[in-house]
Amino acid sequence: MIELENVAYSYGGGELLSDISVKLAPGSFHFLTGPSGAGKTTLLKLCYGALLPSAGYIRLFQTDVRSLERDDVAQLRRKIGVVHQDVQFLDHLSVTDNVALPLTVSGRHAEAAGPDLAELMNWVGLTNRAEALPPQLSGGERQRAALARAVIMSPDIVLADEPTGNIDWEMSQRLLTLLVELNRMGKTVLIATHDLSLIRAAKAQVQARVLRISNRRVQLAGADL
């Protein structure tokens, strides 16, 4: 689904990532860890075509990203749901309308997806907050709304960048449960996180592969996690 082969990425005149080869197979569950500034967010952006590599090859659904036009990349991104570290919403729209925005952007009408949208809001536990505005949400509610928005188009892959970074442990566990459920539905999941406790908790629920960025390269983490 997503394949990186000998990928490097340079930023500001220096190489941030080097010689990275990773394959995210259908239905797999991965964690990406490493110290702050190691390049976790950059690697995620490479995975969904927001950045192009300085060297090497990236294939999204067996297609080389360098061969894609802008519209082609946009089409492929509909198959990839992204939960960004810095969650942004349109504050004048309700939570439901924010979650439904990808439908609007793609030319589909949210009204037509009414039952599915209501079911999705219930799945993330936000039915009672459906008409609230984003500034009224707690940190955990914002992250669950962000996850709902990421999966509204039923993507094949879900990428989450530090989704539990600003919420408490109980809410982190709740969000992790939702991501595990997505994986059990057949979705490929990649979570970038520095929270080793979250990774340990996940390993009790799902077969997860842990990738660690160290010295600009990605290594398979050992059983010490």
C-alpha positions in Angstrom: 0.0 0.0 0.0 2.8 2.4 1.0 6.3 1.5 0.1 9.5 3.5 0.7 12.7 2.3 -0.9 16.0 3.9 0.0 14.3 7.2 0.7 16.2 10.2 1.9 14.8 13.7 2.7 16.9 16.9 3.1 15.7 20.0 4.8 17.5 23.3 5.2 20.7 22.0 3.5 21.0 19.0 5.8 19.8 15.4 5.5 16.9 14.7 8.0 16.2 11.2 6.8 18.5 8.8 5.0 18.3 5.4 3.3 14.8 4.4 4.6 13.1 1.4 3.3 9.7 0.6 4.8 6.6 -1.2 3.6 3.1 -0.8 5.1 1.2 -3.9 4.0 -2.6 -4.1 3.9 -4.1 -4.6 7.3 -0.8 -4.0 9.2 -0.4 -2.0 12.4 2.7 0.1 12.9 4.1 2.5 15.5 6.8 5.1 14.5 8.8 6.4 17.4 11.9 8.4 18.1 13.1 11.6 19.8 11.6 15.0 19.1 13.0 16.4 15.9 14.0 13.0 14.6 11.7 13.3 11.6 8.5 11.4 12.5 6.2 14.0 11.1 8.3 14.4 8.0 8.2 10.6 7.4 4.4 10.6 7.7 4.2 13.5 5.2 6.3 11.4 2.8 3.9 8.5 3.3 0.9 10.5 2.1 2.5 12.5 -0.7 2.7 15.9 1.1 6.5 15.8 0.6 8.6 14.3 -2.1 11.8 12.5 -1.3 15.3 13.9 -2.0 16.3 10.4 -3.1 14.8 7.0 -3.4 11.3 5.9 -4.3 7.9 6.1 -2.7 5.0 4.1 -4.1 1.4 4.8 -3.0 -0.8 1.9 -4.0 1.9 0.7 -6.4 2.3 4.1 -8.1 5.5 6.1 -7.9 4.6 9.5 -6.4 7.0 11.3 -8.7 4.9 10.2 -11.7 1.7 11.7 -10.3 0.1 15.0 -11.2 -1.4 17.1 -8.4 -4.9 15.8 -9.1 -3.7 12.2 -9.0 -2.1 12.8 -5.6 -5.3 14.3 -4.3 -7.2 11.3 -5.6 -4.9 8.9 -3.9 -5.0 10.8 -0.6 -8.7 10.0 -0.4 -7.5 6.5 0.4 -5.4 7.8 3.2 -6.9 9.3 6.4 -4.6 11.6 8.4 -4.9 12.7 12.0 -2.5 15.7 12.3 -0.6 16.5 15.4 -1.9 20.1 15.4 -5.6 19.5 14.9 -7.3 22.3 12.9 -11.0 22.9 12.6 -13.2 25.6 11.2 -14.4 27.1 14.4 -17.6 28.6 13.0 -18.9 25.1 11.9 -20.3 22.4 14.2 -18.4 19.3 15.0 -20.5 17.3 12.6 -20.0 19.8 9.8 -16.2 19.7 10.4 -16.2 15.9 10.3 -18.1 15.9 7.1 -15.8 18.5 5.3 -13.9 15.8 3.3 -17.2 14.8 1.8 -17.9 18.3 0.8 -14.5 18.8 -0.7 -14.8 15.6 -2.7 -18.1 16.8 -4.2 -20.3 14.5 -2.2 -23.2 15.8 -0.1 -23.0 15.2 3.6 -26.8 14.8 3.7 -26.6 11.7 1.6 -24.2 10.2 4.1 -26.5 11.1 7.0 -27.0 7.7 8.6 -23.3 6.8 8.1 -22.2 10.1 9.5 -24.5 9.7 12.6 -23.1 6.2 13.1 -19.5 7.5 12.8 -20.2 10.3 15.4 -21.6 7.6 17.7 -18.6 5.4 17.2 -16.2 8.1 18.4 -18.5 9.0 21.3 -19.5 12.5 20.1 -23.2 12.1 19.4 -24.0 14.5 22.3 -21.4 17.0 21.0 -22.5 16.9 17.4 -23.7 20.5 17.3 -21.0 21.9 19.5 -18.4 24.3 18.0 -14.7 23.2 18.1 -13.6 25.7 20.7 -16.1 24.1 23.1 -14.4 20.6 22.9 -12.0 19.1 25.3 -8.6 17.9 24.0 -9.8 14.3 23.9 -13.0 15.3 22.1 -11.0 17.2 19.5 -8.8 14.2 18.8 -11.8 11.9 18.4 -13.4 14.4 16.0 -10.1 14.5 14.1 -10.2 10.7 13.8 -13.8 10.7 12.6 -12.9 13.3 10.0 -9.9 11.2 8.9 -12.0 8.1 8.3 -15.2 9.7 6.9 -14.1 8.7 3.4 -13.5 5.1 4.4 -9.7 5.2 3.7 -7.6 2.1 3.4 -4.8 3.6 5.5 -4.9 5.8 8.7 -1.9 7.8 9.6 -1.9 9.5 13.1 0.7 12.0 14.2 1.1 12.0 18.0 -2.7 11.6 18.4 -2.4 11.3 22.2 0.2 13.9 22.8 -2.1 16.4 24.6 -4.7 14.2 26.3 -4.7 12.2 29.5 -4.1 8.5 29.8 -7.7 7.4 30.0 -8.6 9.3 26.8 -5.4 8.0 25.1 -6.6 4.5 25.8 -10.0 5.3 24.4 -8.4 6.7 21.2 -6.1 3.7 20.9 -9.1 1.4 21.1 -10.7 3.2 18.2 -7.5 2.8 16.1 -7.3 -0.9 17.0 -10.9 -1.3 15.9 -10.1 0.3 12.6 -7.2 -2.1 12.1 -9.5 -5.1 12.9 -11.8 -3.8 10.1 -8.8 -4.3 7.7 -7.4 -0.8 7.8 -3.6 -0.2 7.7 -2.6 1.9 10.7 0.6 3.9 11.4 0.9 5.9 14.6 3.7 8.3 15.2 4.3 8.6 19.0 6.9 9.1 21.7 4.7 7.4 24.3 6.1 4.0 25.0 3.3 3.2 27.5 0.8 3.6 24.6 2.9 1.2 22.5 3.0 -1.4 25.3 -0.8 -1.1 25.8 -1.4 -1.6 22.1 0.8 -4.7 21.9 -1.6 -6.4 24.4 -4.5 -5.8 21.9 -3.0 -6.1 18.4 0.1 -7.4 16.6 2.0 -4.1 16.2 5.3 -3.5 14.5 7.4 -0.8 16.1 9.7 1.4 13.9 12.2 3.7 15.5 14.0 6.6 13.8 17.6 6.8 15.0 20.5 8.6 13.3 18.3 9.5 10.3 17.4 5.9 9.7 14.4 3.7 10.5 15.1 0.6 12.6 12.8 -2.2 13.7 12.6 -1.8 17.5 13.3 -4.8 19.7 11.2 -6.6 22.2 12.3 -4.2 25.0 9.2 -2.1 24.1 
